[in-house]
Amino acid sequence: MTNLETKRLLKVRKAIQKTKPSFRRIESWRYKRVNGGWRSAKGIDSETRQKLKSGVKSPNVGYRAPKKVRGLHPSGLQETHIMHIEELDSLDPQIHGITIPARLGIRKRLQLVEDVQAKGFKVLNLRIPYSELLQSKADEPKEEKKKAKKKKSSAKKKSSKKTTRKK
């Protein structure tokens, strides 16, 4: 599949998504007890089940995306979750885009992002403001952090002394 064809099909998918209604369960807007997620209509006189114009739109094949771009990221890359650098060996930067799970810690996340970008992959969930915040925290000297911890612990000790009451 060529790059031009992929871009064209991604535009088609985006147009389909714009015209697609939000499929809601019948009467979910009327009653709190009825959840908003889609459920197929089963009533004997249901206008939605009979596919009448006055009924709620129901999901069908016509709303589906083109098969060649189904499941792709809007950039046209396949999303791949990566936790370790070794997982990159079997991937291609032209086909795969990298997503880093949120449960990965700060230190490992920064190291992984640097290595992934060095190998030419695109990180799809980079969160630039978040990474800038992490860099500013990494620049702080460790001695200042230790002094701040000591001050906090000494303040806790002073406040925890019990005073005896005279009767």
N, C-alpha and C positions, 0 to 999 in steps of 0.2 A: 504494500500500500504506500503510495507516494505521499510526500509531505503536503502537497497541494490538495490532494483528495481528502486527507485527514482534516485539514483546516476547513474545507468545504462541508464535510460531514459534521464537524463540531458546530459550525454555524447552523446547520439544519437542526441539530439536536437542541441548540439554544432556542431556536424559533419554536420548536415543538413544545419545549418546556414553558415558554411564555404563554402559549395558548391553552395549555393544559389546566383544567380547573383543579381546585383543591378538593380531593375526594373526601367527603365527610359523611359520617353515618347519618341516616335519616333521623330527623327530630333531635339530633344532638344539640342543636342551637336552642331548642325549646326546653329540654329537661336536663337537670344537673345529673341525674342518675344514668343518663345515656352518654357513654364515652364518645369522644370525637373521632376515634380511629375508624377506618372503613370496615363495614360489615356488609355482606351481600343482603339485599332485600328479599324477604321470604313471605311477605304478606300476600293474601289471596287477591286483593284488589290494588296492590302497590303499583303506583305509576312508575316508580323507579325500576321495579322488576320487569314491567311490561315495556320498558324503554320508551315511554311516552315523553313528549317534549316538556310537559309540565313537571316531570319528575327530576330528581337529583341526578346529575351525571355520574355514571359508574365507570370504573376502569375497564378498558378493553385494549385490543392489540394496536389500534390506531394511534395511541399516545406513546408508543414505545420508540426508543431512540434507534438510529441505524445500527445494524449489527456490528459493523467494523469499529465503531467508536463507543460501543456500550461498555460502561465500566471504566472508561478512561478519565483522567483528571482533565479539567478544562484547558490545561496547557497542551494536552495531547499525549502526555506520558502516562505509563502504567504506574500506579502508586505501589510502592514497596516499603514495608515497615522494616526498619533496620535497628538492631540493638548493638551489634558488634561489627567491627571493621571487616572481619573475615567474611561476612556475608556478602560483601561487595564483589568478591572475586568472580562470581558467576553472573554478574549483571552487566548491562551495556548502558553507557550514559546517553545514547541516542534514543533508547527505548524506555528506560526506567527513570522514574522520579522517586526521590527518597523522602519518606516521612519518618520522623523520629517520635516514638511514643512519649506521652506526657509523663509516664511513670519513671522515665530515665532521669537520674539526678543531674544536678547542675554541672558538676565537674566533668562527668563522662559525656554529657550532652555537648558541651563546648568543644571537647577534644574530638568527638565524633563529627561535628559540623565542619571543623577545620580539615579533617582527613577526607571527608566526603567531597568538599569543594575542591581540594587539591587534586582529587582523582577525576574531576570534571563532571560530577553529578550535580543535578539541581535539587536543592532541598525545598520541598513543597510547603512545609510548615515552619519556616525559619523564625517567625516572631521577632523582628528586628528590635523593637523597643525593649523586649525582654532580654535579648542578648546584650544590649548596651548596658542594661542595669547590672547584669552579671559581670560584665567587664569592669564596671566601676567598683563592684564589691571585691573583685579579684585584685584590684590595684591597691587596696588598703593594706598597710603594713600589719603583720601579725602581732607585733608588740603592742600596738594600740588596742587591739581586740582583747589581749590578755589583761591589760591594765583596766579596761572597762569591766571585765568580768570580776576582777578583784574588788573594784569599788562597789559593784552590786552586791557581792557576797558579804562585804563588811557592813554595808547598810542594812542588810537583812538580819545580821547578827545583833546589831544594836536595837533594832525594832522588836526583836523577838524576846528580849529580856522581860521577865514578868515583874510587875511592881506589886508589892504587898500592900494591902490596905490595913490601916490601923482602925481598930474598933473602940 
